[in-house]
């Protein structure tokens, strides 16, 4: 995990950015616990430093990590106990594409259920976990032209930190037209399952079920090597799949499903 603190232009506030674009073949229980402890410990230090900087400077990392661990008592256990449809667990034991398609037809997941599935895949079936994030900016975009932070506010205005030669309209267009893919892999030997989504899906911009956010699914049973599929995501030209799993309780949910 990498982290960066970016101060606002007036120096009165700051953003703490955490990133972990590539996670490969890890024990997900150990990974998520370590990630969350490091993240919370960093935030606790930032908060104390903002109010009592002299005190914060006297405390070592172990103090903040212990506080982070204490704040997480029962947190992961509760999430792991989230009920998930048995079809997802059966999926992990299948190696035929047609069976996988049948099992996933009409299925849905929310973020807590996805986490529960990730943990159960390891505890019950010895799968390792990988996650990859790929971002493709509009053609012609130069990294050096971008500010450190770009935010699209709820009122559609653009907020930025750092110097840039691009106008607010150009920055907004860049954010709206970039292609971002987040993929979750379950791997065991040559067998793998992948649930992946795009930012367009989260925003309800893909043509599925009246804009319902959703995961796509693909596996080793589809006749493609994992490395080849990862490369296709990196370029933004990934192999299409007709299997969609509705993503609930996250993203831009259709109004009729939230009222």
N, C-alpha and C positions, 0 to 999 in steps of 0.2 A: 504494500500500500504506500502510495506517495501522498503527501499533503503540502498545501501551500496556502499561506495567509496573504490575502490581497487587501490593502487598505483603500478606502474610498478616496476620491479626489480631495475632499475637505479634511480627511484625516480623523473624522469623528466616528467612523464605523469601519468594519472590516468583514471580509468574507473568508471563511475557511473552506477550502476546496479539498475534497478527498477523491482520489482516483485509484482504480485498480483495473486497468483495461484488459489485463490478461491473467487468468488464473488457470493453471494447467495441472490436471491429474493430482488433485489434493484430496485428503480426508476432509469432507465438508464440515464435520463437527468441529475439528480443530481449527480449520480455516475461519469459519464464521465467528467462533469465540475469540480468536486472536485478533481478527479485524475489528470487532466491536469494542474490545478492550482498548486497543490502540486509539481508535477514533474517540471514544468517550474520555479517555485519559487526556488526550490533546485538547478536547473541548473544555474539560474541567480546569486544565491549566490556563487556557485562554481566559476563561471567566474570572478566575482568581487574579490573574495578572491585570485584568482591566479594572479591578477594584482595590487590590492590595498588591501592587507590583513588587514591593520589597519582600513581602512574605512569600510570594510565588517563586522568587529567585532562590530562596533558601531550601526549597523542597525538591527532592529528587524524583525521578520518573516512577520509582516503585511506590511512592505515596499516591500518586494519581492513578496508577494502574490498580492499586488495591481498592481505591474508591470506585473505580470503574467496575471491578469485579463484584464489589458489594452491590452496586446498582443493578447488576445483571442476574442476581439470585432469582431463580425461577423463570427468567425471561425466555430462555431457549427451550426449557422443558415444556412451557405452556404452548409455545409455537409448534413444537414437535408433535404435540398431542392433537393438533388440528385434524379433524376428520377429512379424509380424501376418498373419492370414489374408488372402489376396489378395481375398477378397470385400469387405473393408472398403475397399480401394483402388478396386475396381471400382465400389463404391457411389458414390464421389465423382464418377463420370462418368455416372451414370444420372439420368434426370429423370422416370421413370415409377414410380408407387407400387407397382405389382405386381412390377416387377423388384426394387425395394428390399426388399419383403417376402420375396421368394424368396432374395435374397442374404443376408439376415440370419437366416433360419430356422435355429435350432440353434446360432447363433454365441455366442461368449463373449469377454470381454476381462478382462485384469487391469490394474492401474494403470499398469504400465510399457508395456503395449501401447497403452493409451489415449494416453499421452504420445507414443509413437512415431507413432501415427496423426495426432495433432494436428500434429506437426512435418512429417510427410510430406505432409499435406494442403496445407501452405503451400509447401514446397520443390518438390513435384512438380506441384501443381495450382493454385497461387496463391490458395488460400483464406486469408481472414483469420479470426482466432479471437476469439470472445466467450465470456464466462462470467458467469452471473448466479446469485446466491444469494438465495432468498426464504424468510423465516421468518414463519409465522403462529402467534401464541400463542393459547391457548384464550380463548374469548370472555369478556370482562370483565377480562382481565389488564391491569394498569396498569404501564407501564414504571417509573414512580417507586417502585413497591412492590418492585421486584426488587433483590437484592444485586448486586454487581459480578461475582461469579463463583458459579456453581452447579455442583457436581460430584456425580455419583452414583458412589460407590466400588464396587469389585468385590463387597464384602459387602452392597451395597444401602443403605448408610448415605449420608446427604446431608452434603456439605461445602460451606460457603459462606463468601464473603468480602464484607463490607459489610453495612450495616444493612438489615433487612427486617421487615415486620410479618407475613410469611407463615410458617406452620409448615413443618417439614421435610417433612411429608406433602403439604402444598400445593405446595411447590417440586418435589418428586418427581413429582407428578401433572402439573405444568406441563411439565416436561421430557419426560415420557413421552407427552404428548398434543399437543405443539406439532407443527406441520407445516412441514418444511424441505425445500426443493427446490434442487438444484444442477444447473445446465444448462450443457452445452458446445455451442457453436454453431460450425459451419464455414460461412463466408459468402463468396460471390462474386457480385457484382451482385445479381440478384433470387433467386438460388439459395441455399438454406441447408439444412443438415442439423443435427439436434439430438439429442444423447444426454443424457438427464437421469435423475437418480435422486432418491429421497426418503430421508430418514433412516429411515423405516419399512422401506424396502427393505433398507437396510444392516443393520438389526436383525433381518431375517428375519420381519417382521410383515406382509408383503404376501402375498397368495395366489398364489404362483408356485413351482412345482417344489419343494414341501416346504420353503418358506421360503428358497429360494436368493436371496441378494442379486442385484440385476439393474439394468440400465439400461432405460429406455424409449427408443423412437426415434420421431421425427416429422420431417417435412421440408416444404419448400415444395410438394412434389408432393401433399400431403394437402389442398390447397385452403384453407389458412389463412395469413394474413399473419403475418410474424414478430412485429410489434408487438402484434397481437391475442393471439398465443400467449403472449408475455411477460406481458401484462396478466392473462391467465388464470392463469398461475403465481403472479403477485403476489397474487392473491386466493385462491389455493389451489383454484380450480375449473377446472383445465386440461383441455383436450380429451383424452379417453382415446385410447389407442393399444394395439393388440393385439400390437405388436412388442416382444419382450423379449430382451435380450442378457444372458446370465449374467455377473455380476461375480465373478471368481475372486480368491482370495488377499487378500481384504479383507472387513471386516465380519463378521457372524455367520454363518459358513459352516455348513451342515448337518453334523451329526456324522459321518454315514456317508460324507461326501465328504472329511472331514479325517483320518479314521483310516487 
